């Protein structure tokens, strides 16, 4: 099952992070459109021939008069918002405000879109407990960073060139409690079921499986979940406001281990090695990248060189001290065996977490700047990032998994980026459908869906059987006690380091990890004796929130963000 390839080319709306959509006064006209100007952030207003246009995403050289349509859905970079001075009436109050998918820390608001005959609604202001949270362009928004077991009041108002509508009648939303229901005090695992892996969807049956009953894999899964939440944490730091399917993105690290490793079922919890058996040591060979097969971790993913100029894993402060190479000798990485640290169950999962984040960063910056060139995935990738800010549960992780598995210059990154640039909820549903790859023998096309299949088993979601539409719901459970999670979190954190980028790096301590985790349990109202099931959606959200907040606590304690990079050897 080992993949010997190297990459061919080395190279929610979170409401608190929104940028308000601009408005202009009635009877005024914004600056004329310029063919040479870059309109980068969505919401810029320009005029042409007496009409006003708003850009929907990054655009350069697209004349508004010939490249406009209703947003979203038209696929055009501009929307006509009416004639200069024609919009003199504030829009009507939005109706139908409702909440759905409420967890202990988040909820999704939606309402009926407002139309105004004489002008176009440019956005909606969202209010929480009477205070403005931000402005969105669509008629829905995911609100996060809420407190468990707390009642909130939400309202929305429509905005057009003439002003704001009245606020809608407020609705109240009470977040779920996260008490955990008593906990697993007996010390024995409550995990049960089976996860099947190493298969082609619609082509063959699974070759391997993990038996969850007995809890042998609990700590391995926990360390991969912690790394997955770090991945999500990094994305939120690097791409504020971009929404994604958190379940799939967080779980991508564990799913990658199942697909890319040879025999994960041989793991034993008594060892700190992911691959303890000599039968699996091929993954530690030259250029293999360890159990996760991340390859080229010391190569700069923008310049394409083996000199880590800022876009290789070795440049990330938090993982530099443990990675196994220094900046000075990183160029020899591809000629040497994979470092032993890649096989450590507490540190190893962090490497693909940073690797995937680094892929997204590289996709965003490659080809830009002085002497830049147009890459096959741009401007679609940038446009997709803009679209994803108003598209809950977007398929950002699908793009990242395609970038990892096929490489940037394969057709999948460009294809998914193009779809993302104009994506709607229907696009997300289509891309997430197993039918899109069922029966395909293209391993690159299959990979993101193999990831989904393994995670749907872990999470207790329906999975296909004899066809893409014939499904069953697995009865799997991975029950994690908060005391066990705290222990794994501590061991993971102690493999990471922190620095201001120039001072000598220090490893995080057990005391720092314990303080960060305990504080997070308190904030999320989770008992220290609680046990939570990854196969339960609300419990899973609590687990993710506890880990994410604990990571934030660590950042605050040492004054460093986990996405920090350095060109120095610390």
C-alpha positions as CSV (number, residue, x, y, z in Angstrom):
1,X,0.0,0.0,0.0
2,X,3.0,2.4,0.3
3,X,3.0,5.3,-2.1
4,X,6.4,5.8,-3.6
5,X,5.6,9.0,-5.4
6,X,7.0,12.4,-4.7
7,X,5.1,15.5,-5.6
8,X,5.6,16.5,-9.2
9,X,6.2,20.1,-8.4
10,X,7.9,21.3,-5.2
11,X,6.7,24.4,-5.0
12,X,-17.2,29.7,9.3
13,X,-18.0,32.8,8.3
14,X,-16.6,33.3,11.8
15,X,-18.6,36.3,12.5
16,X,-16.1,38.0,14.7
17,X,-13.6,38.2,11.8
18,X,-15.9,39.8,9.2
19,X,-15.1,43.0,7.4
20,X,-18.2,45.1,7.0
21,X,-19.5,45.6,3.4
22,X,-19.0,49.3,2.4
23,X,-22.0,51.5,1.5
24,X,-22.3,54.9,-0.3
25,X,-24.6,57.7,0.3
26,X,-27.8,58.2,-1.7
27,X,-27.5,60.6,-4.7
28,X,-23.7,60.0,-4.8
29,X,-21.5,58.1,-7.3
30,X,-18.4,56.1,-6.3
31,X,-15.1,56.4,-8.1
32,X,-15.2,55.2,-11.8
33,X,-14.0,51.7,-12.5
34,X,-10.4,51.5,-13.7
35,X,-9.1,48.7,-16.0
36,X,-5.7,48.8,-14.4
37,X,-6.9,48.7,-10.7
38,X,-7.0,45.5,-8.7
39,X,-10.2,45.2,-6.6
40,X,-9.0,42.6,-4.0
41,X,-11.4,42.6,-1.1
42,X,-15.1,42.0,-1.9
43,X,-17.5,44.9,-1.5
44,X,-15.7,47.7,-3.5
45,X,-18.1,50.0,-5.2
46,X,-17.3,51.6,-8.6
47,X,-19.3,53.5,-11.2
48,X,-19.5,53.1,-14.9
49,X,-21.9,55.0,-17.3
50,X,-24.1,56.2,-14.4
51,X,-24.4,52.7,-12.8
52,X,-22.9,51.4,-9.6
53,X,-21.3,48.0,-9.3
54,X,-20.0,46.0,-6.3
55,X,-17.2,43.4,-6.7
56,X,-18.0,39.9,-5.4
57,X,-14.3,38.7,-5.3
58,X,-10.8,39.6,-6.4
59,X,-10.9,41.0,-9.9
60,X,-8.6,42.9,-12.4
61,X,-9.5,44.0,-15.9
62,X,-13.1,42.7,-15.8
63,X,-15.3,45.5,-17.0
64,X,-18.4,45.7,-14.7
65,X,-20.8,46.5,-17.6
66,X,-20.0,43.2,-19.3
67,X,-19.1,41.1,-16.3
68,X,-21.9,41.4,-13.8
69,X,-24.7,39.3,-12.5
70,X,-26.7,38.5,-9.4
71,X,-24.6,37.3,-6.5
72,X,-24.3,34.5,-5.6
73,X,-24.8,32.1,-8.5
74,X,-24.0,34.1,-11.6
75,X,-20.2,33.4,-11.5
76,X,-19.6,37.1,-12.4
77,X,-17.1,39.2,-10.5
78,X,-19.5,42.3,-10.4
79,X,-23.0,42.9,-9.3
80,X,-25.1,45.9,-10.5
81,X,-26.4,47.7,-7.4
82,X,-28.4,50.4,-9.3
83,X,-28.0,53.8,-10.8
84,X,-26.0,56.5,-9.1
85,X,-28.4,58.2,-6.7
86,X,-31.4,55.9,-7.6
87,X,-31.4,54.2,-4.3
88,X,-33.3,56.5,-1.9
89,X,-35.3,54.1,0.3
90,X,-34.0,51.9,3.1
91,X,-34.7,48.2,2.5
92,X,-37.5,46.4,4.3
93,X,-36.8,44.4,7.5
94,X,-35.5,40.9,6.9
95,X,-38.1,38.2,7.8
96,X,-37.8,34.5,8.8
97,X,-34.7,34.7,11.0
98,X,-34.0,31.2,12.4
99,X,-31.2,29.3,14.0
100,X,-30.0,25.7,13.2
101,X,-27.2,23.4,14.1
102,X,-26.7,24.9,17.5
103,X,-24.0,23.3,19.6
104,X,-22.4,24.3,22.8
105,X,-20.3,26.9,21.2
106,X,-21.8,27.8,17.8
107,X,-25.0,28.3,15.8
108,X,-26.0,29.0,12.2
109,X,-28.4,31.9,11.5
110,X,-30.4,32.2,8.3
111,X,-33.2,34.5,7.1
112,X,-35.1,35.4,3.9
113,X,-33.2,37.5,1.4
114,X,-34.5,41.0,1.0
115,X,-35.2,42.5,-2.4
116,X,-35.6,46.2,-3.2
117,X,-37.0,47.2,-6.6
118,X,-35.0,50.5,-6.9
119,X,-31.6,49.2,-5.7
120,X,-29.7,46.2,-4.4
121,X,-29.2,45.1,-0.9
122,X,-25.4,45.1,-0.3
123,X,-25.3,43.2,3.0
124,X,-26.9,42.3,6.3
125,X,-25.8,43.5,9.7
126,X,-25.9,40.8,12.4
127,X,-26.6,41.7,16.0
128,X,-25.9,39.6,19.1
129,X,-27.5,40.8,22.4
130,X,-28.1,44.2,20.7
131,X,-24.5,44.7,19.7
132,X,-23.3,44.7,16.1
133,X,-21.2,41.6,15.3
134,X,-20.4,42.3,11.6
135,X,-21.9,42.5,8.1
136,X,-22.3,39.6,5.7
137,X,-23.3,39.5,2.0
138,X,-25.5,36.4,2.1
139,X,-28.6,35.5,4.0
140,X,-26.9,33.1,6.4
141,X,-24.0,33.1,8.8
142,X,-22.2,30.7,11.2
143,X,-21.7,32.3,14.6
144,X,-18.9,30.7,16.7
145,X,-17.1,31.4,20.0
146,X,-20.3,31.2,22.0
147,X,-20.4,29.9,25.6
148,X,-22.1,26.6,26.5
149,X,-25.5,26.6,28.2
150,X,-26.0,30.3,27.5
151,X,-29.0,32.2,26.0
152,X,-28.3,34.7,23.3
153,X,-30.5,37.2,21.4
154,X,-29.9,37.6,17.6
155,X,-31.3,40.1,15.1
156,X,-30.4,41.2,11.5
157,X,-30.9,44.3,9.4
158,X,-30.6,44.7,5.6
159,X,-28.3,47.4,4.1
160,X,-28.5,49.2,0.8
161,X,-27.1,52.5,-0.5
162,X,-29.9,54.4,1.2
163,X,-29.2,53.0,4.7
164,X,-30.2,50.2,7.0
165,X,-33.5,48.6,7.5
166,X,-35.0,48.2,11.0
167,X,-33.7,45.3,12.9
168,X,-35.7,42.1,12.6
169,X,-37.6,40.8,15.6
170,X,-35.0,39.1,17.7
171,X,-34.8,35.4,18.3
172,X,-33.3,33.7,21.3
173,X,-30.8,30.8,21.0
174,X,-29.6,28.7,23.9
175,X,-26.4,26.8,23.4
176,X,-26.1,23.2,24.5
177,X,-24.6,22.2,27.8
178,X,-21.3,20.3,27.8
179,X,-21.3,18.7,31.1
180,X,-20.5,15.2,29.7
181,X,-22.9,13.3,31.9
182,X,-20.8,11.9,34.7
183,X,-17.7,10.5,33.0
184,X,-15.9,7.2,32.6
185,X,-14.8,6.8,36.2
186,X,-14.0,3.1,36.0
187,X,-10.9,3.6,33.8
188,X,-12.0,1.1,31.1
189,X,-12.6,2.2,27.6
190,X,-16.1,2.5,26.3
191,X,-14.9,2.6,22.6
192,X,-16.4,0.0,20.3
193,X,-16.9,-0.9,16.7
194,X,-14.7,-1.2,13.6
195,X,-13.2,1.2,11.1
196,X,-12.4,-0.3,7.7
197,X,-9.8,1.3,5.5
198,X,-7.5,0.9,2.5
199,X,-10.1,0.6,-0.2
200,X,-11.3,2.2,-3.5
201,X,-14.9,3.3,-3.3
202,X,-17.0,1.3,-5.6
203,X,-14.1,-0.7,-6.9
204,X,-13.1,-3.1,-4.1
205,X,-13.5,-4.0,-0.5
206,X,-11.4,-2.8,2.5
207,X,-8.1,-4.6,3.0
208,X,-7.6,-3.5,6.6
209,X,-9.5,-2.6,9.7
210,X,-9.2,-1.2,13.2
211,X,-11.0,-2.9,16.0
212,X,-12.1,0.0,18.3
213,X,-13.5,-2.2,21.1
214,X,-11.0,-2.4,24.0
215,X,-9.6,1.1,23.4
216,X,-6.2,0.1,22.0
217,X,-6.4,3.0,19.5
218,X,-7.9,5.6,21.8
219,X,-4.7,7.6,22.5
220,X,-3.6,7.4,18.9
221,X,-6.9,8.8,17.8
222,X,-6.8,11.4,20.5
223,X,-3.3,12.6,19.4
224,X,-4.5,12.8,15.8
225,X,-7.6,14.8,16.8
226,X,-5.4,17.2,18.8
227,X,-3.2,17.6,15.7
228,X,-6.4,18.0,13.5
229,X,-7.7,20.8,15.8
230,X,-4.2,22.4,15.5
231,X,-4.7,22.3,11.7
232,X,-8.1,24.0,12.1
233,X,-6.6,26.5,14.5
234,X,-3.9,27.4,12.0
235,X,-6.4,27.8,9.2
236,X,-8.5,30.2,11.3
237,X,-5.3,32.2,12.2
238,X,-4.0,32.3,8.6
239,X,-7.3,32.8,6.8
240,X,-9.7,34.7,9.1
241,X,-13.4,34.3,8.3
242,X,-13.0,31.4,5.9
243,X,-15.5,28.7,6.7
244,X,-14.9,25.0,6.3
245,X,-16.3,21.6,7.3
246,X,-14.6,21.3,10.7
247,X,-15.3,17.6,11.1
248,X,-13.6,16.7,7.9
249,X,-10.7,19.2,8.2
250,X,-9.9,18.2,11.8
251,X,-10.2,14.5,10.9
252,X,-8.0,14.7,7.8
253,X,-4.9,13.9,9.8
254,X,-6.2,10.6,11.2
255,X,-7.7,9.6,7.9
256,X,-4.4,10.3,6.2
257,X,-2.7,8.0,8.6
258,X,-5.2,5.2,7.8
259,X,-4.8,5.6,4.0
260,X,-1.1,6.4,3.7
261,X,0.4,4.2,6.4
262,X,1.0,0.5,5.7
263,X,-0.6,-1.3,8.7
264,X,-2.0,1.1,11.3
265,X,-3.9,-1.8,12.8
266,X,-0.5,-3.1,14.1
267,X,-0.2,-0.1,16.5
268,X,-0.1,-1.0,20.2
269,X,-0.9,1.6,22.9
270,X,2.0,0.4,25.0
271,X,4.4,1.9,22.5
272,X,5.0,5.6,21.6
273,X,5.7,4.5,18.0
274,X,3.0,4.8,15.4
275,X,4.7,2.0,13.5
276,X,6.2,-0.4,16.0
277,X,6.6,-3.3,13.8
278,X,9.7,-3.9,11.5
279,X,7.2,-4.9,8.8
280,X,6.1,-1.2,8.5
281,X,9.5,0.4,8.5
282,X,9.4,1.1,4.8
283,X,7.6,4.4,5.6
284,X,10.7,5.6,7.4
285,X,12.9,5.2,4.3
286,X,14.5,7.9,2.2
287,X,12.0,10.5,1.1
288,X,9.0,8.6,2.5
289,X,7.9,11.2,5.1
290,X,7.0,8.7,7.8
291,X,3.6,7.1,8.5
292,X,1.8,10.1,7.0
293,X,4.0,10.2,3.9
294,X,4.3,13.9,3.8
295,X,7.6,13.9,1.8
296,X,9.6,17.1,1.1
297,X,9.0,18.6,4.5
298,X,12.2,20.7,4.2
299,X,11.6,21.9,0.7
300,X,10.3,25.4,0.2
301,X,6.8,24.9,-1.3
302,X,6.8,28.3,-3.1
303,X,10.3,28.6,-4.6
304,X,10.6,24.9,-5.3
305,X,14.1,24.6,-3.8
306,X,15.5,22.5,-0.9
307,X,16.5,25.7,0.8
308,X,13.8,26.5,3.4
309,X,13.2,30.2,2.5
310,X,10.0,30.6,4.5
311,X,7.5,28.1,3.1
312,X,8.7,24.7,4.4
313,X,7.8,22.9,7.6
314,X,11.2,23.6,9.1
315,X,10.3,27.3,9.1
316,X,7.4,26.9,11.6
317,X,8.6,27.8,15.1
318,X,6.4,25.3,17.0
319,X,7.8,22.2,15.2
320,X,11.3,23.2,14.3
321,X,13.2,21.9,17.3
322,X,11.8,18.4,17.0
323,X,11.7,17.9,13.3
324,X,15.1,16.2,12.9
325,X,16.9,18.6,10.7
326,X,18.4,22.1,11.0
327,X,18.0,24.8,8.5
328,X,21.7,24.4,7.6
329,X,21.3,20.8,6.6
330,X,17.7,20.7,5.5
331,X,18.8,20.6,1.8
332,X,20.0,17.0,2.4
333,X,16.6,15.8,3.7
334,X,15.5,14.1,0.5
335,X,18.6,12.0,0.4
336,X,18.4,10.7,4.0
337,X,16.1,8.4,6.0
338,X,13.0,9.9,7.6
339,X,13.8,11.2,11.1
340,X,12.6,9.1,14.0
341,X,10.5,11.9,15.3
342,X,8.0,11.4,12.5
343,X,7.1,8.0,14.0
344,X,6.3,9.4,17.5
345,X,2.6,9.2,18.2
346,X,2.5,12.5,20.0
347,X,4.7,14.6,17.6
348,X,4.2,12.8,14.3
349,X,0.5,13.9,13.7
350,X,1.5,17.5,14.1
351,X,3.7,17.4,11.0
352,X,0.9,16.7,8.5
353,X,-1.2,19.3,10.4
354,X,1.4,22.0,9.6
355,X,2.0,20.4,6.2
356,X,-1.6,20.9,5.1
357,X,-1.7,24.4,6.4
358,X,1.5,25.2,4.6
359,X,0.0,23.9,1.4
360,X,-2.9,26.3,1.7
361,X,-0.5,29.2,2.4
362,X,1.6,28.2,-0.6
363,X,-1.4,28.0,-2.9
364,X,-2.2,31.5,-1.7
365,X,1.2,33.1,-2.3
366,X,2.9,31.1,-5.1
367,X,3.4,33.3,-8.2
368,X,2.6,36.6,-6.5
369,X,4.9,39.5,-6.0
370,X,7.7,40.8,-8.2
371,X,8.4,38.5,-11.1
372,X,5.4,36.4,-10.3
373,X,3.4,34.3,-12.8
374,X,-0.1,33.1,-13.1
375,X,-0.5,29.6,-11.5
376,X,-3.2,27.1,-12.8
377,X,-5.2,27.5,-9.6
378,X,-5.3,31.3,-9.5
379,X,-7.3,33.5,-9.3
380,X,-9.8,30.7,-8.6
381,X,-8.2,29.7,-5.3
382,X,-8.3,33.3,-4.0
383,X,-11.9,33.7,-5.2
384,X,-12.8,30.4,-3.5
385,X,-11.4,31.8,-0.2
386,X,-13.7,34.8,-0.6
387,X,-16.7,32.6,-1.4
388,X,-16.0,30.3,1.5
389,X,-16.4,33.2,3.9
390,X,-20.2,33.1,3.3
391,X,-20.5,29.4,2.6
392,X,-20.8,27.2,5.7
393,X,-19.1,23.8,5.6
394,X,-17.2,24.6,2.5
395,X,-14.9,22.0,0.9
396,X,-11.6,23.7,1.7
397,X,-10.2,20.4,3.1
398,X,-10.9,18.8,-0.3
399,X,-8.6,21.3,-2.0
400,X,-6.0,20.8,0.7
401,X,-6.2,17.0,0.4
402,X,-5.9,17.2,-3.4
403,X,-2.9,19.5,-3.0
404,X,-1.2,17.0,-0.7
405,X,-2.0,13.9,-2.7
406,X,-1.7,14.9,-6.3
407,X,0.4,18.1,-6.0
408,X,-0.4,21.7,-6.7
409,X,0.0,21.4,-10.5
410,X,-2.3,18.4,-10.9
411,X,-5.7,19.1,-12.3
412,X,-7.6,18.5,-9.1
413,X,-6.5,21.7,-7.3
414,X,-7.4,23.8,-10.2
415,X,-10.8,22.0,-10.7
416,X,-11.8,22.3,-7.0
417,X,-10.6,25.9,-6.8
418,X,-12.7,26.8,-9.9
419,X,-15.7,25.2,-8.4
420,X,-15.0,27.0,-5.1
421,X,-14.9,30.4,-6.7
422,X,-18.6,30.3,-7.5
423,X,-19.7,27.6,-5.1
424,X,-23.1,27.5,-3.4
425,X,-24.6,25.1,-0.9
426,X,-25.6,22.9,-3.8
427,X,-22.0,22.8,-5.0
428,X,-20.9,21.6,-1.5
429,X,-23.5,18.9,-1.5
430,X,-22.4,17.7,-5.0
431,X,-18.7,17.7,-4.1
432,X,-19.3,15.8,-0.9
433,X,-21.3,13.1,-2.7
434,X,-19.6,9.8,-2.9
435,X,-21.3,9.4,-6.3
436,X,-18.7,11.8,-7.8
437,X,-16.0,9.2,-7.6
438,X,-17.8,5.9,-7.1
439,X,-16.2,3.3,-9.2
440,X,-13.3,5.5,-10.3
441,X,-9.8,4.0,-10.5
442,X,-8.1,7.4,-10.3
443,X,-6.3,7.2,-7.0
444,X,-5.9,11.0,-6.8
445,X,-9.6,11.6,-7.4
446,X,-10.5,8.9,-4.8
447,X,-8.2,10.2,-2.0
448,X,-10.4,13.1,-0.6
449,X,-13.4,10.7,-0.5
450,X,-11.4,7.9,1.1
451,X,-10.8,10.5,3.8
452,X,-14.5,11.2,4.1
453,X,-15.3,7.5,4.2
454,X,-12.9,6.8,7.1
455,X,-14.2,9.8,9.0
456,X,-17.9,9.0,8.4
457,X,-17.2,5.7,10.0
458,X,-15.4,7.3,13.0
459,X,-18.2,9.9,13.4
460,X,-21.1,7.5,12.9
461,X,-22.3,9.1,9.7
462,X,-24.0,7.1,6.8
463,X,-21.5,5.4,4.5
464,X,-22.1,3.8,1.0
465,X,-22.2,0.0,0.6
466,X,-23.0,-1.6,-2.7
467,X,-23.6,1.7,-4.5
468,X,-23.1,5.4,-3.7
469,X,-26.7,5.7,-2.6
470,X,-27.1,2.4,-0.7
471,X,-26.0,3.5,2.8
472,X,-25.7,2.2,6.3
473,X,-24.9,4.0,9.5
474,X,-22.0,2.5,11.4
475,X,-22.4,1.9,15.1
476,X,-18.9,3.0,16.1
477,X,-17.9,4.8,19.3
478,X,-14.6,6.3,20.4
479,X,-15.2,7.5,23.9
480,X,-12.6,9.8,25.3
481,X,-12.4,10.8,29.0
482,X,-11.3,14.4,29.7
483,X,-8.6,13.1,32.0
484,X,-7.2,10.9,29.3
485,X,-7.4,13.7,26.7
486,X,-5.6,16.0,29.1
487,X,-2.8,13.5,29.4
488,X,-2.4,13.1,25.7
489,X,-2.7,16.8,25.2
490,X,0.2,17.3,27.7
491,X,2.4,14.8,25.9
492,X,1.6,16.3,22.5
493,X,2.3,19.9,23.7
494,X,5.6,18.9,25.2
495,X,6.9,17.9,21.8
496,X,6.4,21.5,20.6
497,X,8.4,24.7,21.2
498,X,8.0,28.4,21.3
499,X,10.1,31.5,20.6
500,X,9.7,35.0,19.4
501,X,11.4,33.9,16.2
502,X,15.0,34.9,17.2
503,X,15.5,33.9,20.8
504,X,16.4,30.3,21.6
505,X,13.4,28.0,21.5
506,X,11.9,26.5,24.6
507,X,9.8,23.4,24.8
508,X,6.4,23.7,26.3
509,X,6.1,22.2,29.8
510,X,3.7,19.8,31.4
511,X,2.6,22.6,33.7
512,X,1.8,24.9,30.8
513,X,-0.2,22.2,29.1
514,X,-2.2,21.4,32.3
515,X,-3.0,25.0,33.0
516,X,-4.1,25.6,29.4
517,X,-6.3,22.5,29.3
518,X,-7.9,23.0,32.7
519,X,-8.8,26.6,31.9
520,X,-10.4,25.4,28.7
521,X,-12.5,22.8,30.5
522,X,-13.8,25.6,32.7
523,X,-14.6,27.9,29.9
524,X,-16.4,25.2,28.0
525,X,-18.3,24.1,31.1
526,X,-16.9,20.5,30.8
527,X,-16.4,18.4,33.9
528,X,-12.9,17.0,34.5
529,X,-14.6,13.6,35.0
530,X,-16.6,13.8,31.7
531,X,-16.3,11.3,28.9
532,X,-17.4,12.4,25.4
533,X,-18.0,10.3,22.3
534,X,-16.5,11.4,19.0
535,X,-19.4,9.7,17.2
536,X,-21.9,12.1,18.7
537,X,-21.9,15.4,16.8
538,X,-22.5,17.7,19.8
539,X,-19.9,15.9,22.0
540,X,-17.5,16.0,19.1
541,X,-17.9,19.8,18.8
542,X,-17.2,20.1,22.5
543,X,-14.0,18.0,22.3
544,X,-12.8,20.2,19.4
545,X,-13.7,23.4,21.3
546,X,-11.8,22.3,24.4
547,X,-8.7,21.5,22.4
548,X,-8.9,24.7,20.3
549,X,-9.3,26.9,23.3
550,X,-6.5,25.1,25.1
551,X,-4.2,25.9,22.2
552,X,-5.3,29.6,22.3
553,X,-4.4,29.6,26.1
554,X,-0.9,28.3,25.3
555,X,-0.5,31.1,22.7
556,X,-1.6,33.7,25.2
557,X,0.7,32.3,27.9
558,X,3.9,32.5,25.8
559,X,3.0,35.4,23.4
560,X,3.3,33.4,20.2
561,X,0.9,32.3,17.5
562,X,1.2,28.7,16.3
563,X,1.4,29.8,12.7
564,X,4.6,31.8,13.4
565,X,7.6,31.2,11.1
566,X,11.3,31.9,11.3
567,X,14.2,31.9,8.9
568,X,16.6,31.4,11.9
569,X,17.7,28.2,13.5
570,X,16.2,28.4,17.0
